[in-house]
Amino acid sequence: MNHDTATPVTIIGLGLMGRALAEAFLKAGHPTTVWNRTAAKADRLVAAGALAAPTAGDALKASPLTILCVTDYRAVRELLDANGGELAGTTLINLTSGDSAQARDTARWAEQHGARYLDGAIMAVPPAIGTAEAVILHSGPQADFEAHRSTLGVLGTVTYLGADHGLASLYDVAGLAMMWSVLNAWLQGTALLKTAGVDAAAYAPFARQIAAGVAEWLPGYAEQIDNGSFPAEVSALETDARAMAHLVEESEAVGVNAELPKLIKAMADRSIAAGHGGEQYPVLIEEFSRPHAG
Ligand SMILES: NC(=O)c1ccc[n+]([C@@H]2O[C@H](COP(=O)([O-])OP(=O)(O)OC[C@H]3O[C@@H](n4cnc5c(N)ncnc54)[C@H](OP(=O)(O)O)[C@@H]3O)[C@@H](O)[C@H]2O)c1
């Protein structure tokens, strides 16, 4: 791509992530304007061809696409409140981490100030930016995303999730929930097996096989959740709960932490007490879908 055809972009916020974003755009030949509160962080990018805007307002006016990547939404609002008049000519994509309510509030505010606004979440570390490994989630008006999809593609694997601005943040934390749950389950098994002298490396391939097998169940289980009907096709929750009791007892017997197995069993027990023991595992969505009363 060359400077004559590539969309100009602005990056506001040149921390570890913002610098990686700017570098990817520069490398792909996009005219790149940058601004950072601490101006010196722009120096290396300017040496690589970026244009340093004197103020955040100038940066916002410089390009049809502006990416914001600062610490948190407090910083986002501080920046935008001071420059609300400069938003009309750019599509703002906020890749700052935050929650869904902050995303929706900021979208409302931006729209009231005449801006086109997409919220986003980066599921990657800075060195991965610019490779397909970097997954970047976007939500907000689809037309605004489509207008910049190919430019954004320079950053990694870009995904559009839907019109609700809160979706990128929600998918972000849902992904983290998945990641930590899988890792915690693996650590539980590793701790159990270590008591019998089995190395983590010996258990890992077995754990990986189980995780991959369970992942195969998700589409069918999702159908049960979406239909609100949980026939026990392969196993009833009360059968699972008996196996959970073994996991708790074994963990206690060999002297490893039993908190996680007990939590899993307590949720199943509540569901069984509510009359769902004869249904299949995904019926637990009802336990996950409300705050824990205790
Ligand atoms: N690094 C990662 O691996 C990673 C991964 C996924 C998502 N993210 C998200 O990306 C965002 C940026 O992360 P980072 O790693 O780049 O953080 P960082 O290195 O700490 O940089 C923070 C940036 O925010 C700016 N900033 C903070 N408060 C500001 C304010 N009030 N007004 C103007 N600018 C302000 C800082 O400016 P100064 O230089 O002047 O302090 C700096 O440019 C965060 O929301 C983070 O959660 C990061």
The ligand as a Tripos MOL2 file, in Angstrom:
@<TRIPOS>MOLECULE
LIG
   48    52     1     0     0
SMALL
NO_CHARGES

@<TRIPOS>ATOM
      1 N1         -0.4400   -3.7360   26.9020 N.am      1 LIG1
      2 C1         -1.2310   -4.7870   26.6760 C.2       1 LIG1
      3 O1         -0.7890   -5.9600   26.6450 O.2       1 LIG1
      4 C2         -2.7020   -4.5860   26.4190 C.ar      1 LIG1
      5 C3         -3.4700   -5.6620   25.9170 C.ar      1 LIG1
      6 C4         -4.8370   -5.4740   25.6610 C.ar      1 LIG1
      7 C5         -5.4220   -4.2530   25.9350 C.ar      1 LIG1
      8 N2         -4.6510   -3.2350   26.4340 N.ar      1 LIG1
      9 C6         -5.3390   -1.9630   26.7660 C.3       1 LIG1
     10 O2         -4.7950   -0.8820   26.0080 O.3       1 LIG1
     11 C7         -4.8960    0.3260   26.7910 C.3       1 LIG1
     12 C8         -3.5070    0.9740   26.8390 C.3       1 LIG1
     13 O3         -2.6120    0.0270   27.4250 O.3       1 LIG1
     14 P1         -1.0420    0.2430   27.4080 P.3       1 LIG1
     15 O4         -0.4300   -1.0780   27.6680 O.co2     1 LIG1
     16 O5         -0.6580    1.0210   26.2010 O.co2     1 LIG1
     17 O6         -0.8790    1.1650   28.7050 O.3       1 LIG1
     18 P2          0.3200    2.1560   29.0730 P.3       1 LIG1
     19 O7          1.5820    1.7300   28.4480 O.co2     1 LIG1
     20 O8          0.2730    2.3200   30.5520 O.co2     1 LIG1
     21 O9         -0.1120    3.5470   28.3850 O.3       1 LIG1
     22 C9         -1.2030    4.2990   28.8630 C.3       1 LIG1
     23 C10        -1.4330    5.4530   27.9270 C.3       1 LIG1
     24 O10        -2.5710    6.2020   28.3920 O.3       1 LIG1
     25 C11        -2.2010    7.5910   28.4290 C.3       1 LIG1
     26 N3         -3.0060    8.2880   29.4270 N.ar      1 LIG1
     27 C12        -3.3350    7.8810   30.6690 C.ar      1 LIG1
     28 N4         -4.1170    8.7860   31.2900 N.ar      1 LIG1
     29 C13        -4.2940    9.8030   30.3980 C.ar      1 LIG1
     30 C14        -5.0160   11.0210   30.4480 C.ar      1 LIG1
     31 N5         -5.6980   11.3810   31.5240 N.pl3     1 LIG1
     32 N6         -5.0060   11.8040   29.3530 N.ar      1 LIG1
     33 C15        -4.2940   11.4590   28.2320 C.ar      1 LIG1
     34 N7         -3.5900   10.3010   28.1300 N.ar      1 LIG1
     35 C16        -3.5960    9.4830   29.2030 C.ar      1 LIG1
     36 C17        -0.7370    7.5650   28.7710 C.3       1 LIG1
     37 O11        -0.1540    8.8110   28.5010 O.3       1 LIG1
     38 P3          1.2620    9.2000   29.1710 P.3       1 LIG1
     39 O12         2.3210    8.5580   28.3190 O.co2     1 LIG1
     40 O13         1.2760   10.6900   29.1220 O.co2     1 LIG1
     41 O14         1.2480    8.6710   30.5780 O.co2     1 LIG1
     42 C18        -0.2590    6.4550   27.8510 C.3       1 LIG1
     43 O15        -0.1510    6.9010   26.5250 O.3       1 LIG1
     44 C19        -5.4140   -0.0720   28.1780 C.3       1 LIG1
     45 O16        -6.7950    0.1630   28.2620 O.3       1 LIG1
     46 C20        -5.1070   -1.5600   28.2190 C.3       1 LIG1
     47 O17        -5.9750   -2.2730   29.0910 O.3       1 LIG1
     48 C21        -3.3140   -3.3610   26.6720 C.ar      1 LIG1
@<TRIPOS>BOND
     1     1     2 1
     2     2     3 2
     3     2     4 1
     4     4     5 ar
     5     4    48 ar
     6     5     6 ar
     7     6     7 ar
     8     7     8 ar
     9     8     9 1
    10     8    48 ar
    11     9    10 1
    12     9    46 1
    13    10    11 1
    14    11    12 1
    15    11    44 1
    16    12    13 1
    17    13    14 1
    18    14    15 2
    19    14    16 1
    20    14    17 1
    21    17    18 1
    22    18    19 2
    23    18    20 1
    24    18    21 1
    25    21    22 1
    26    22    23 1
    27    23    24 1
    28    23    42 1
    29    24    25 1
    30    25    26 1
    31    25    36 1
    32    26    27 ar
    33    26    35 ar
    34    27    28 ar
    35    28    29 ar
    36    29    30 ar
    37    29    35 ar
    38    30    31 1
    39    30    32 ar
    40    32    33 ar
    41    33    34 ar
    42    34    35 ar
    43    36    37 1
    44    36    42 1
    45    37    38 1
    46    38    39 2
    47    38    40 1
    48    38    41 1
    49    42    43 1
    50    44    45 1
    51    44    46 1
    52    46    47 1
@<TRIPOS>SUBSTRUCTURE
     1 LIG1         1 GROUP 0 **** ****
